[in-house]
């Protein structure tokens, strides 16, 4: 198990030293045949779990992700933080406990989820259009023809999404 972004390598483990390793998850001695090393600690394979879905990380891949004190599988990291962990509008980081809005795979602070034209905040239940990376309220949606083709409008009802921590 490797933690992306961590450059530290696990210290060598010999058969005689296994009984001295303590699991970072349960605190118990690791005498198992297999152990995992992540976040500069050793883990029983059953103890290294995703903070959100509780999947045993050793069973679903060779990497894990950490942010805001959480250990996450790839799917939950992307679900919670998007690809970058930053708001698509302002670029600032989004705390794990903060409510967010989502559109087309992008994640936004609530205050940043606004119409590109009138700057009014879009709230759950509003209809909006997401065009070329910009959000538009129902009133300000572009209707101009571009190169003889009507803009492709994607109408989406807004749903809030809360990040678990």
C-alpha positions as CSV (number, residue, x, y, z in Angstrom):
1,X,0.0,0.0,0.0
2,X,1.5,3.3,-1.1
3,X,0.3,6.7,-0.2
4,X,0.7,8.9,-3.3
5,X,2.7,12.0,-2.5
6,X,4.6,10.3,0.3
7,X,8.2,9.8,-0.5
8,X,9.0,7.7,2.5
9,X,9.6,4.0,2.1
10,X,8.8,1.5,4.8
11,X,11.7,0.4,6.9
12,X,12.8,-3.2,6.2
13,X,10.8,-5.8,8.1
14,X,12.3,-9.1,9.0
15,X,10.4,-12.2,10.2
16,X,11.8,-11.7,13.7
17,X,10.7,-8.1,13.9
18,X,7.0,-8.6,12.9
19,X,5.9,-9.1,16.5
20,X,7.2,-5.7,17.4
21,X,5.2,-3.7,14.8
22,X,2.0,-2.1,16.1
23,X,-1.0,-1.4,13.9
24,X,-1.9,2.3,13.5
25,X,-5.5,1.3,13.3
26,X,-6.2,-0.9,16.3
27,X,-3.0,-0.5,18.2
28,X,-2.5,-4.3,18.4
29,X,0.7,-6.2,17.5
30,X,1.0,-7.2,13.9
31,X,1.9,-10.9,13.8
32,X,0.0,-11.5,10.5
33,X,1.8,-12.9,7.5
34,X,0.9,-9.7,5.6
35,X,0.9,-6.1,6.7
36,X,0.5,-2.8,5.0
37,X,2.5,0.4,5.2
38,X,0.7,3.7,4.7
39,X,1.0,7.2,6.1
40,X,4.3,6.3,7.8
41,X,2.7,3.6,9.8
42,X,2.1,-0.2,9.7
43,X,-1.4,-1.6,9.5
44,X,-3.2,-4.9,9.7
45,X,-4.7,-5.5,6.3
46,X,-8.1,-5.6,7.9
47,X,-7.5,-2.2,9.7
48,X,-6.5,0.0,6.8
49,X,-10.0,1.1,5.6
50,X,-11.4,4.0,3.7
51,X,-12.8,6.6,6.1
52,X,-16.0,6.9,4.0
53,X,-17.0,3.6,2.6
54,X,-15.0,1.4,5.0
55,X,-13.6,-0.7,2.2
56,X,-10.4,-2.5,3.1
57,X,-7.9,-0.6,1.1
58,X,-5.5,-3.5,0.7
59,X,-8.2,-5.4,-1.1
60,X,-9.1,-2.8,-3.7
61,X,-5.7,-1.4,-4.8
62,X,-2.2,-0.4,-4.2
63,X,-2.7,3.2,-3.3
64,X,-4.7,5.3,-0.8
65,X,-5.3,9.0,-0.5
66,X,-5.2,11.2,2.6
67,X,-6.7,14.6,3.2
68,X,-8.1,16.4,6.2
69,X,-7.1,13.5,8.5
70,X,-9.0,11.0,6.4
71,X,-7.7,7.9,4.6
72,X,-9.7,7.4,1.4
73,X,-10.0,5.0,-1.5
74,X,-9.6,6.6,-4.9
75,X,-13.4,6.8,-5.6
76,X,-14.2,8.5,-2.4
77,X,-11.3,11.0,-2.7
78,X,-12.6,12.0,-6.1
79,X,-16.2,12.1,-5.0
80,X,-15.3,14.3,-2.0
81,X,-12.7,16.6,-3.4
82,X,-13.0,16.4,-7.2
83,X,-9.9,15.8,-9.1
84,X,-8.0,18.6,-7.5
85,X,-9.7,19.1,-4.1
86,X,-10.3,22.7,-5.0
87,X,-13.4,24.8,-5.9
88,X,-13.8,24.9,-9.7
89,X,-14.8,28.6,-9.5
90,X,-12.3,30.2,-7.1
91,X,-9.6,27.6,-6.9
92,X,-9.5,27.6,-3.1
93,X,-9.4,24.3,-1.2
94,X,-12.7,22.9,0.1
95,X,-12.7,21.6,3.7
96,X,-14.0,18.0,4.0
97,X,-16.9,19.0,6.3
98,X,-18.2,21.8,4.0
99,X,-21.3,21.4,1.9
100,X,-20.7,21.6,-1.8
101,X,-22.5,21.9,-5.1
102,X,-21.5,19.8,-8.1
103,X,-21.9,20.1,-11.9
104,X,-20.5,18.0,-14.6
105,X,-17.8,16.5,-12.3
106,X,-16.8,19.9,-10.9
107,X,-17.1,20.8,-7.2
108,X,-17.9,24.3,-5.9
109,X,-18.2,26.1,-2.6
110,X,-21.9,27.0,-2.0
111,X,-21.0,30.7,-2.3
112,X,-19.2,30.2,-5.6
113,X,-22.0,28.3,-7.4
114,X,-23.3,31.3,-9.2
115,X,-24.6,32.4,-12.6
116,X,-21.8,33.6,-14.8
117,X,-23.9,36.5,-16.0
118,X,-25.9,37.9,-13.1
119,X,-23.8,36.4,-10.3
120,X,-26.9,35.3,-8.4
121,X,-26.2,32.2,-6.3
122,X,-27.8,29.0,-7.5
123,X,-29.5,27.0,-4.8
124,X,-30.9,23.4,-4.6
125,X,-34.0,23.1,-6.8
126,X,-32.9,25.8,-9.2
127,X,-32.5,24.8,-12.9
128,X,-29.2,25.8,-14.4
129,X,-27.3,25.4,-17.6
130,X,-23.6,24.3,-17.7
131,X,-22.0,25.5,-21.0
132,X,-18.3,25.4,-21.8
133,X,-17.4,25.3,-18.1
134,X,-19.7,28.2,-17.1
135,X,-22.9,28.1,-15.1
136,X,-26.0,30.1,-16.1
137,X,-29.3,30.5,-14.3
138,X,-32.5,29.8,-16.2
139,X,-33.0,33.5,-17.0
140,X,-29.5,34.2,-18.3
141,X,-28.9,31.0,-20.4
142,X,-27.3,31.8,-23.7
143,X,-29.6,31.4,-26.7
144,X,-27.3,32.7,-29.5
145,X,-26.4,30.6,-32.4
146,X,-22.8,29.8,-32.9
147,X,-21.6,28.8,-36.4
148,X,-25.2,28.1,-37.3
149,X,-25.7,25.6,-34.4
150,X,-27.7,26.1,-31.2
151,X,-25.5,25.9,-28.1
152,X,-25.8,22.5,-26.5
153,X,-27.6,23.2,-23.2
154,X,-27.5,20.8,-20.4
155,X,-30.3,21.4,-17.9
156,X,-29.7,20.0,-14.4
157,X,-31.6,20.3,-11.2
158,X,-29.3,21.2,-8.4
159,X,-28.6,18.8,-5.6
160,X,-26.4,19.6,-2.6
161,X,-23.8,17.1,-1.7
162,X,-22.3,16.9,1.8
163,X,-18.7,15.7,2.3
164,X,-18.4,13.2,5.0
165,X,-15.5,13.5,7.5
